Amino acid sequence: MGEAIIDALSAITGWTAETGITLETQGFSDYISGFGSASLALRVSAGSDGKSASKTLTFDATGFQWISFSAISLRKPSYSVNHIIDAMYAVELAAGQVFYVPIKSQFSRVFIPVDGFTALTRFKVTVLHDNADFLIVSNLMAVTDAFPADILNAIKTGIEVQRDRLAPGREIGTVTAAKGSRSIGVDDDWSWVEKNVVVRIGTGNTAEEHLISNASGNRIAFADTLDGPSLLFDHSRSQAYITFPVDVGYYDREEKLPGVAIWYSSPTPAPRNSRAEESPICWGPLGAYVRRDGAIMKWRVSLEIAARSPELVSDATTAVRAFLASSEIWAHGQRLWFEWTDPAVDSEPVEGYDIVPRASYVFDVEVKEDSWQLQRMTSGNPTLTVRPIA
């Protein structure tokens, strides 16, 4: 199932706050999870113990393992919650579902197990101290661990972000056609148009991408993949681009050229921790949840860029190198760092029937996997039996 964004927590719209808490947004990138533009900040005044801020939600968490969000407390952090009284903040996700969580002085993820509830009806933050504070929260998500798919999909998103930031693609002209058209003409210039190329038509909410199944002059027809065999919107001299999709492997019958394929090799262990440490991650209605340190795994990832011309390979590799230069991916709202150190490998065509230049990039990503089952420590009134020694 992967992940689902419940609320990006990037705006004050829909939020209500009691006296003593002021809501605002902040745009410092180090305190924003993922690729969002802002995060939510709660300016807490002294004497606000018991005050809260909340937003109504509607989300079904069935099938997910965790509800998580990123947070930082600049003045009143709590590094662990060995006892409920250690928590400086409580989070309520539904009626009766209150969780006491650690909010650290470093921007990090907070995890709440989906246990005893499935429906989220609110995200309510309650202050449990009397000091002034500046609390930042970002990117509320429902997640399920699924390695290596989590890493590969995060890499895919990272490359796509760089691609769209740099340019939508190589311009090839304009398109005028009605919604439902199964073939179109490209006006002005139709350079680079050929079979297996992906064309993006339009921008914004009416942008669409189609795989070319046949090209004759300036007339092109579409294959069934991507946005399908016909136009989704009406277009009047909409700009058309040759773009490159990013796929986790090539499993389609129709190859996309240009395109970026993400492959991986089985992981290598990177033992730098004992994996014996146990720590509570939160307290909830059913007790305390204890997580044992997981194993660190190093995944070998390769990126293969292929096209029918060096120019289109260059377009794709520009975005790939920008992604590699960032040295980060976002998986389940968590930032994972990597270093690109291996040289790229270029492959020039040597056969007249397979003129497809290629470039390959390889790097390693380390991730700590959950190796142990989450423990729930229930509370109760123990009975002590004393037997005298004779």
Number of C-alpha atoms within 10 A of each C-alpha: 13 17 19 16 17 19 17 21 27 22 18 15 10 9 14 16 17 13 12 17 22 15 18 15 17 15 14 10 13 7 21 25 28 20 15 14 15 21 25 23 26 22 16 24 17 13 13 20 18 14 19 22 20 18 18 14 17 12 15 14 19 11 13 20 19 20 22 23 25 25 27 24 22 16 14 19 20 17 16 17 20 16 12 18 11 16 23 24 25 22 21 19 23 18 11 10 16 17 23 26 25 29 28 20 16 14 19 20 23 20 20 22 20 18 14 10 15 15 16 19 16 18 20 20 23 22 22 18 19 16 15 18 20 17 22 24 28 28 26 24 22 29 25 16 17 12 12 15 15 18 22 21 19 21 24 20 19 23 24 19 15 19 24 12 11 13 13 19 19 18 18 20 20 20 20 15 18 15 11 12 15 15 17 18 18 22 17 11 13 20 14 17 22 21 20 22 26 27 26 24 25 22 13 6 7 12 15 18 23 23 27 24 19 16 18 11 11 16 15 21 19 27 19 13 15 13 15 15 19 18 21 16 17 16 18 12 15 20 19 26 24 24 27 28 21 25 20 16 14 15 9 9 7 15 16 23 25 28 24 28 19 21 16 19 12 10 17 13 12 14 11 8 11 9 14 9 10 12 14 20 22 25 25 23 14 14 15 22 19 18 19 18 18 18 19 20 18 19 22 16 19 16 24 21 27 26 25 19 15 15 14 23 22 17 21 24 24 15 21 21 14 17 21 22 12 14 15 18 26 19 22 26 25 16 16 16 14 17 13 16 11 10 10 13 12 13 12 12 13 10 8 7 7 9 13 20 20 23 20 18 21 19 19 21 19 18 21 14 14 14 13 12 9 14 14 17 13 12 10 7 5 6 6 6 6 6 6 5 4 3
